[in-house]
């Protein structure tokens, strides 16, 4: 699951990347982007590890892509840089709210950049189809259907610079899947401030415009991470900080990407896995190993909160809370799964 850290230059993307991954930004990758893994803090996982005491523990991790920052003065360069993040499942736009910057205006400007990049892709395809669909060729009907599906999207992007209010039908969803349109990706706005307690009107204005928003002093948190425990506690107390924005941000990213966590547990290994909400047991099996999905027989499901509450798998079964499901079972957040497979 890849999440793109995006935004204009100077907003603090690389600081967020370092805070979440523990990896310092590499200056040599400023123009290509840098990828790193961020571990998801998870109290349920910690409790399962304590319960099973496995030989190996594997927490869930999110792949973060610190993308090249956009330059508000170079439209052509920006379109090229945005192209590298189309593979990301979700976006975190980092907006610097310091030195007099207008966070709301910057978010609007970035939204326009996303729309213009999508418009270029869709309109280019429409132009090509308008030519090819008139030629006597065996796939002419398919090309005409694609043209009719894409024209409303191209018109909406050109007219409104967004796809808000456009409900994609099945054909449009299928066709645009390969385009990986940026304007259709879920986006979290991270307002990066210099102070731990910024004015609330920034978040309120962005939320009123329909955005998912989080406000955090990322640079300050990174400074605290570098201190020893005593100094960190003292400084956090002086600044009035009561929690970690790192954990809060990771949870916000999961919600934005619409991800849930399921677990596989045994004495050998406790493993936390991320899965898109609404996917099934066979999808979960495939995320573990393709062979499990290919030979899928059934999933044995234990709600991990009930396992921890009641004390073990035997107690969960005795309470009638353990259940067997087929490949179409929709996995729920917190499920512990044991996949039976014929392969």
C-alpha positions, -999 to +999 in steps of 0.1 A: +000+000+000+018+031-012+009+066+000+023+097-017+035+127+003+028+156-021+028+193-021+046+224-032+083+230-023+090+242+012+059+227+029+078+201+049+072+168+030+106+155+037+103+163+074+071+143+075+089+114+056+117+114+082+093+115+111+073+086+099+100+064+084+130+073+105+150+078+073+167+111+066+159+126+032+184+118+004+193+151-015+202+130-045+166+119-048+150+153-047+140+152-083+129+115-085+114+110-050+123+087-021+105+056-008+105+043+028+085+022+051+065+035+081+055+012+109+019+014+121+016+018+159-011-007+169-022-015+205-040-046+193-009-059+176+011-053+208-015-071+229-015-101+205+023-103+206+021-103+244-005-130+243+012-154+218+048-145+226+059-155+191+093-161+178+088-134+152+066-103+152+058-083+120+038-051+125+019-035+096+038-010+075+028+016+050+050+024+020+055+062+018+067+080-013+082+114-007+075+129-041+093+158-058+079+191-046+060+212-071+072+246-082+043+271-085+062+289-113+068+258-136+035+243-149+052+219-174+076+206-147+048+201-123+028+179-147+058+156-151+064+154-114+028+146-107+030+117-131+053+097-108+027+095-080-002+080-100+007+045-086+000+058-050-033+046-035-038+078-014-022+112-011-011+133+019-007+169+008+017+186+032+010+224+034+034+247+053+014+271+074+043+294+084+061+325+072+028+341+062+017+312+039-020+309+030-028+272+035-063+274+020-050+291-012-022+266-015-046+236-013-068+252-040-038+258-062-026+222-057-061+209-065-059+228-098-025+212-106-040+177-100-069+185-123-048+199-151-026+168-150-056+146-152-072+167-179-041+163-201-043+125-199-081+123-205-082+149-232-053+133-251-071+100-250-103+116-262-086+132-291-070+099-301-103+081-299-121+108-320-098+098-348-096+060-343-133+055-337-141+068-372-118+042-389-131+009-402-115-014-377-127-045-357-127-027-323-145+003-336-176-002-313-154-006-282-135+026-290-167+045-295-180+032-262-148+044-245-151+078-262-186+082-249-175+073-214-145+097-213-161+128-229-181+137-198-150+134-176-129+155-200-157+182-200-160+182-162-122+186-157-121+214-183-151+232-169-147+228-132-111+215-128-124+187-107-146+156-108-167+165-078-203+154-083-194+131-112-206+096-103-186+072-124-205+043-139-190+008-142-176+015-177-160+047-167-144+031-136-130+003-157-116+026-183-101+052-160-085+025-137-054+024-159-052+062-159-050+063-121-065+098-120-051+120-093-084+138-087-101+105-078-076+096-051-084+101-015-064+130-001-055+141+035-044+177+040-016+179+066-012+215+077+024+217+090+027+245+115+056+260+135+036+261+168+021+231+186-013+249+191-021+268+158-052+289+151-081+265+145-095+286+116-071+270+091-085+235+096-121+248+098-118+266+065-104+235+048-129+211+063-157+234+052-144+230+017-148+193+020-112+182+028-099+157+053-076+177+075-050+172+102-029+200+118+005+192+134+039+208+142+059+181+124+093+198+127+088+202+164+079+166+168+110+155+149+131+176+172+115+159+202+122+125+187+159+133+187+160+140+225+165+114+253+134+104+273+139+129+302+145+159+279+117+149+256+092+147+285+104+180+299+102+198+266+068+183+257+055+194+291+067+230+285+051+231+251+018+216+263+021+185+241+001+156+254+005+130+226+024+121+195+013+135+162+032+106+146+007+080+157-022+103+150-009+109+115-005+072+108-040+065+118-053+094+097-034+079+067-051+046+072-085+062+074-078+082+042-066+052+023-096+032+037-074+005+051-082-020+078-059-043+098-062-081+101-039-105+118-024-139+114-013-153+148+007-184+160+035-191+183+059-189+154+048-155+142+023-127+148+018-106+117-004-075+111-016-070+075-033-040+058-062-045+035-086-022+017-119-020+034-146-041+017-123-067+004-128-104+010-112-134+027-096-145-006-082-110-011-067-113+024-053-147+015-037-132-017-021-104+003-004-131+024+006-153-005-008-159-039-008-197-033-031-193-004-056-175-026-052-200-055-060-230-032-084-212-009-107-235+011-120-215+040-110-188+065-113-194+102-121-161+118-115-149+154-123-113+164-090-104+181-106-080+206-128-110+219-097-132+220-079-107+242-109-100+263-118-137+269-082-149+272-077-173+243-091-192+212-108-219+233-128-193+252-138-175+220-150-208+205-169-217+237-186-183+234-197-190+198-177-161+184-153-181+163-166-187+128-157-203+094-162-183+063-159-187+025-139-167+000-167-140-003-165-131+034-158-094+038-129-091+062-135-068+092-110-046+110-094-066+138-101-100+124-076-127+131-076-151+102-064-186+097-065-195+060-070-231+050-057-238+015-052-268-007-019-255-021 
